Amino acid sequence: LAAPARAEGSTAAAEEVQIEVLHLPEPCSPKSKKGDLLNAHYDGFLASDGSKFYCSRTQNEGHPKWFVLGVGQVIKGLDIAMMNMCPGEKRKVTIPPSLAYGQQGYAQGKIPPNATLIFEIELYAVNKGPRSVEAFNQIDKDGDKKLSELEISQYLKEEFARDGKKRHPSAHNEILADIFKKNDHDGDGFISAKEYNVYQHDEL
């Protein structure tokens, strides 16, 4: 009976994300937390043979990727691996299959079933996430605790101007419509503070 128990213990240990810090800037702040908007480059390798399956520098004209931490925009292992990271920090992380693509794998990404993944990550920026209280108040220009289409439209214009990417004019309206479709749950044409907070489910 001792052997299986030991085997179980070893798989449990393997189910965690292993983090190796390659470079830590001084001072190291702000540290990333759930809900922050991160900007990072990362390369992905298969642990089995070291082959590279992903490189953010060769995608999207080499721009670092933006994503919100901790809400499932990336695989669970990366959400865990990039907590408490600061701008300029580099990490090498090993992610078990259960926190990556599991038994299914990801054929499109050339990731076989039950693959352990290694990522080398360089973090560039940690910003207040789009769903923070600060962001809500910033968009809510008239302070009535609900966001109108005009307020969100204005916010999108400012964000687009800031990142400087060329977009088709229709993209603005499509994103605006999508925001309301996903967030205006009661269909009153406004997004309330409660509807806006994408993290409310985690606090229940």
Phi, psi and chi 1 to 4 in degrees:
 res  aa     phi    psi   chi1   chi2   chi3   chi4
   1 LEU       -  -25.1  -77.7  175.3      -      -
   2 ALA   -63.7  -38.5      -      -      -      -
   3 ALA   -62.1  -50.4      -      -      -      -
   4 PRO   -60.5  -36.9  -20.7   28.8      -      -
   5 ALA   -61.1  -41.3      -      -      -      -
   6 ARG   -65.9  -40.6 -147.3  167.3   36.8 -118.0
   7 ALA   -61.4  -41.7      -      -      -      -
   8 GLU   -61.4  -41.2  -88.5  171.6   35.8      -
   9 GLY   -60.6  -40.2      -      -      -      -
  10 SER   -70.2  -35.4   64.5      -      -      -
  11 THR   -69.8  -35.9   50.5      -      -      -
  12 ALA   -61.0  -41.1      -      -      -      -
  13 ALA   -64.7  -34.6      -      -      -      -
  14 ALA   -74.1  -14.7      -      -      -      -
  15 GLU   -82.6    6.1  -67.7  -53.7  -69.5      -
  16 GLU  -103.5  155.8  -71.1  178.5    4.2      -
  17 VAL   -78.3  127.1  174.6      -      -      -
  18 GLN   -96.2  127.6  -67.8  162.7   12.2      -
  19 ILE  -117.4  127.1  -62.3  171.7      -      -
  20 GLU  -119.7  119.9 -178.2 -171.4  -18.9      -
  21 VAL   -83.8  118.3  176.6      -      -      -
  22 LEU   -89.2  -32.5  -57.1  176.5      -      -
  23 HIS  -150.3  130.3  173.6   70.8      -      -
  24 LEU  -125.1  112.6 -165.2   64.4      -      -
  25 PRO   -72.2  157.8   22.6  -25.2      -      -
  26 GLU  -120.3  129.6  -72.5  -67.4  -27.4      -
  27 PRO   -72.3  158.7   29.6  -33.7      -      -
  28 CYS  -108.7   87.6 -179.1      -      -      -
  29 SER  -159.9  156.2   76.0      -      -      -
  30 PRO   -75.8  156.1   31.4  -34.9      -      -
  31 LYS   -91.5  140.0  -71.9 -163.6 -179.6  -85.8
  32 SER   -69.8  144.1   60.1      -      -      -
  33 LYS  -139.9  168.9   62.2 -174.4 -174.9  -53.3
  34 LYS   -54.5  133.6 -176.1  172.4  179.7  179.4
  35 GLY    94.6  -10.8      -      -      -      -
  36 ASP   -74.5  152.7  -78.2  -16.7      -      -
  37 LEU   -95.4  116.3 -174.9   63.3      -      -
  38 LEU  -107.3  151.4  -56.5 -170.6      -      -
  39 ASN  -126.1  118.6 -173.4 -127.9      -      -
  40 ALA  -150.5  155.1      -      -      -      -
  41 HIS  -106.2  142.0  -98.5  -44.6      -      -
  42 TYR  -149.5  146.1   47.5   88.2      -      -
  43 ASP  -111.0  139.0  -65.4  -25.3      -      -
  44 GLY  -115.4  135.4      -      -      -      -
  45 PHE  -128.2  151.0  -54.0   86.9      -      -
  46 LEU   -82.6  129.5  -64.2  177.9      -      -
  47 ALA   -65.4  -29.6      -      -      -      -
  48 SER   -62.9  -43.7   55.8      -      -      -
  49 ASP  -132.3    4.1   62.5    2.3      -      -
  50 GLY    76.5    6.3      -      -      -      -
  51 SER   -74.7  143.1   61.8      -      -      -
  52 LYS   -85.8  127.9 -173.3 -176.6  -76.8 -165.2
  53 PHE  -109.4  -12.9   63.2   82.2      -      -
  54 TYR  -152.1  141.0 -177.0   79.8      -      -
  55 CYS  -145.2  113.8  173.2      -      -      -
  56 SER   -66.4  -22.3   61.2      -      -      -
  57 ARG   -71.7  -19.2  -71.0  173.2  176.1   82.5
  58 THR   -98.8   -2.2   59.0      -      -      -
  59 GLN  -104.6  158.1  -46.7  -98.8  -28.0      -
  60 ASN    52.6   42.7 -169.3   20.2      -      -
  61 GLU    56.6   26.8  -62.5  176.1   -4.1      -
  62 GLY    80.0    6.7      -      -      -      -
  63 HIS   -73.3  139.9  -66.0  -63.8      -      -
  64 PRO   -60.2  155.8  -13.8   24.6      -      -
  65 LYS   -86.8  140.4  -70.8 -175.6   83.1   70.0
  66 TRP  -102.5  135.1  -74.3   99.9      -      -
  67 PHE  -158.9  158.6   62.1   92.6      -      -
  68 VAL   -89.3  129.5  178.5      -      -      -
  69 LEU   -78.3  135.4 -175.7   64.9      -      -
  70 GLY    86.0   10.5      -      -      -      -
  71 VAL  -120.5   13.5  -62.9      -      -      -
  72 GLY    85.5   16.4      -      -      -      -
  73 GLN   -76.4  -19.1  -70.9 -173.1   -6.8      -
  74 VAL  -126.8  172.1  -70.3      -      -      -
  75 ILE   -60.7  153.8   55.6  171.0      -      -
  76 LYS   -55.2  -39.1 -166.5  164.1  178.1   56.3
  77 GLY   -60.9  -36.2      -      -      -      -
  78 LEU   -72.9  -37.3  -83.3  176.1      -      -
  79 ASP   -57.4  -40.4  -92.4  -20.0      -      -
  80 ILE   -72.6  -44.9  -66.0  167.0      -      -
  81 ALA   -65.6  -23.6      -      -      -      -
  82 MET  -104.2   11.7  -64.7 -177.5   69.8      -
  83 MET   -73.5  148.4  -69.7  -77.8  179.9      -
  84 ASN    57.7   35.2  -66.6  -43.2      -      -
  85 MET  -105.1  148.3 -132.5  178.1  147.1      -
  86 CYS  -117.7  160.1   61.2      -      -      -
  87 PRO   -56.3  133.9  -25.3   34.1      -      -
  88 GLY    94.2  -13.5      -      -      -      -
  89 GLU   -76.2  144.6 -173.4  174.5  -21.5      -
  90 LYS  -121.7  136.7  -65.2  179.2 -173.3  176.3
  91 ARG  -134.4  149.7  -73.1 -178.1  178.8 -178.5
  92 LYS  -115.1  122.4 -178.1  178.1  178.9 -179.2
  93 VAL  -125.2  143.4  -58.7      -      -      -
  94 THR  -113.0  124.0  -54.9      -      -      -
  95 ILE  -117.5  122.8  -62.4  173.7      -      -
  96 PRO   -71.0  159.7   27.2  -33.1      -      -
  97 PRO   -53.8  -37.3  -20.5   27.3      -      -
  98 SER   -63.7  -22.1   61.5      -      -      -
  99 LEU  -108.2   11.8  -63.5  172.8      -      -
 100 ALA  -123.4 -113.1      -      -      -      -
 101 TYR  -105.9    5.5  -65.7   98.9      -      -
 102 GLY    58.5 -149.2      -      -      -      -
 103 GLN   -72.0  -23.2  -66.3  173.1  -14.5      -
 104 GLN   -75.6  -32.5  -68.2   79.1   31.5      -
 105 GLY    70.3 -166.8      -      -      -      -
 106 TYR  -149.2   88.7 -179.7   49.4      -      -
 107 ALA   -57.7  -41.7      -      -      -      -
 108 GLN   -59.6  -34.2 -163.9 -175.8  -23.4      -
 109 GLY   -94.5   11.4      -      -      -      -
 110 LYS    61.1   33.7  -59.0 -167.9  177.9   69.5
 111 ILE  -108.5  115.9  -63.6  168.2      -      -
 112 PRO   -72.8  165.1   23.2  -28.4      -      -
 113 PRO   -58.0  149.6  -23.1   32.3      -      -
 114 ASN    55.3   36.5  -61.9  -46.3      -      -
 115 ALA   -90.2  131.9      -      -      -      -
 116 THR   -84.7  133.6  -64.1      -      -      -
 117 LEU  -113.5  146.6  -52.6 -179.7      -      -
 118 ILE  -119.4  130.7  -65.6  171.8      -      -
 119 PHE  -121.4  137.4  -77.3   94.0      -      -
 120 GLU  -105.9  120.1  -69.6 -178.3    0.1      -
 121 ILE  -118.7  136.6  -53.9  162.5      -      -
 122 GLU  -124.4  120.3 -178.2  171.6    1.8      -
 123 LEU   -95.4  130.7 -173.8   61.0      -      -
 124 TYR  -102.3  -40.8  -67.3  101.3      -      -
 125 ALA  -145.2  145.0      -      -      -      -
 126 VAL  -124.0  111.5  175.9      -      -      -
 127 ASN  -116.4  159.7  -67.1  -19.4      -      -
 128 LYS   -60.4  130.5  -71.9  -96.6 -171.7  -68.3
 129 GLY   -66.6  162.5      -      -      -      -
 130 PRO   -67.4  -12.3   19.7  -27.7      -      -
 131 ARG  -108.7   18.4  -61.6  -63.7  176.3  135.9
 132 SER   -79.9  162.0   63.3      -      -      -
 133 VAL   -59.5  -40.0  174.5      -      -      -
 134 GLU   -59.9  -43.2  -67.0   92.5  -26.0      -
 135 ALA   -65.1  -40.4      -      -      -      -
 136 PHE   -59.2  -48.9 -176.0   90.3      -      -
 137 ASN   -64.0  -32.5  -67.2  -24.8      -      -
 138 GLN   -67.3  -39.3 -166.8 -174.8  -24.3      -
 139 ILE   -76.0  -35.2  -56.7  168.4      -      -
 140 ASP   -78.5   76.1 -177.3   22.1      -      -
 141 LYS   -62.0  -35.6  -59.5  -88.2 -165.5 -120.9
 142 ASP   -92.4    1.9   61.0    5.8      -      -
 143 GLY    66.2   24.8      -      -      -      -
 144 ASP   -92.3   11.5   63.4   -4.1      -      -
 145 LYS    64.7   23.1  -64.2  -68.0  171.2 -143.0
 146 LYS  -148.1  150.9   55.7 -173.4 -177.7 -177.5
 147 LEU  -103.3  124.4  -52.5 -178.9      -      -
 148 SER   -89.5  168.6   66.6      -      -      -
 149 GLU   -61.0  -39.4 -157.7  164.9  -56.6      -
 150 LEU   -63.7  -42.8 -174.2   66.3      -      -
 151 GLU   -64.3  -43.2  -75.2  171.2  -25.4      -
 152 ILE   -70.5  -36.7  -69.6 -179.0      -      -
 153 SER   -59.7  -43.2  178.0      -      -      -
 154 GLN   -64.3  -42.4 -172.2   56.6   41.3      -
 155 TYR   -61.4  -43.8  174.8   71.3      -      -
 156 LEU   -60.7  -42.6  -74.4  177.1      -      -
 157 LYS   -58.0  -45.0  -89.5 -170.8 -162.6  135.7
 158 GLU   -64.7  -41.9  -71.2  165.4   10.4      -
 159 GLU   -64.8  -42.7  -74.4  -64.7  -66.2      -
 160 PHE   -64.3  -40.0  -71.2  170.7      -      -
 161 ALA   -63.9  -36.4      -      -      -      -
 162 ARG   -68.2  -41.0 -163.7  174.1  -57.5  148.0
 163 ASP   -85.7  -10.4   77.6   10.5      -      -
 164 GLY    68.4   11.8      -      -      -      -
 165 LYS   -82.5  146.5  -77.6 -171.6 -161.3  151.4
 166 LYS   -80.5  127.6  -67.9 -155.7  176.2    2.6
 167 ARG  -129.7  150.8  -72.0 -179.0  177.2   82.1
 168 HIS   -67.3  140.4 -166.3  -89.5      -      -
 169 PRO   -53.1  -32.3  -24.3   30.2      -      -
 170 SER   -68.7  -21.7   67.3      -      -      -
 171 ALA   -59.2  -38.8      -      -      -      -
 172 HIS   -57.8  -49.9  179.5  101.2      -      -
 173 ASN   -67.8  -35.0  -65.6  -25.9      -      -
 174 GLU   -65.4  -44.4  -77.4  166.8   19.4      -
 175 ILE   -64.4  -42.3  -66.9  170.0      -      -
 176 LEU   -60.3  -47.0 -169.4   60.8      -      -
 177 ALA   -61.9  -40.5      -      -      -      -
 178 ASP   -65.0  -41.4 -168.7   53.4      -      -
 179 ILE   -58.9  -45.3  -71.5  170.9      -      -
 180 PHE   -70.5  -36.7  -87.7   84.6      -      -
 181 LYS   -62.2  -40.0 -167.1  167.4   82.7 -174.5
 182 LYS   -85.1  -23.9  -72.1 -175.1  175.6  145.4
 183 ASN  -114.2  -25.2  -64.0  -80.8      -      -
 184 ASP   -85.8   75.9 -178.7   16.9      -      -
 185 HIS   -64.7  -34.0  -57.0  -55.8      -      -
 186 ASP   -93.2    0.6   59.7    9.5      -      -
 187 GLY    66.9   26.6      -      -      -      -
 188 ASP   -90.6    5.1   66.8   -8.3      -      -
 189 GLY    85.3    2.6      -      -      -      -
 190 PHE  -129.5  155.7  -68.9   92.5      -      -
 191 ILE  -109.8  113.3  -64.1  172.7      -      -
 192 SER   -77.5  169.3   67.1      -      -      -
 193 ALA   -58.7  -38.5      -      -      -      -
 194 LYS   -68.9  -43.3 -172.6  162.2 -169.4 -110.6
 195 GLU   -65.3  -33.9  -73.7  170.7  -28.6      -
 196 TYR   -69.6  -31.5  177.4   84.1      -      -
 197 ASN   -78.6   97.9 -174.9   -0.6      -      -
 198 VAL   -67.7  -16.7   77.5      -      -      -
 199 TYR   -94.2    3.6  -50.6  127.3      -      -
 200 GLN   -58.6  -31.5   63.5 -161.5   22.9      -
 201 HIS   -64.8  -30.9  -52.9  -62.4      -      -
 202 ASP   -70.8  -20.4  -60.0  -24.4      -      -
 203 GLU   -94.5   -4.1  -76.6  139.1   29.3      -
 204 LEU   -70.0      -  -65.4  177.8      -      -
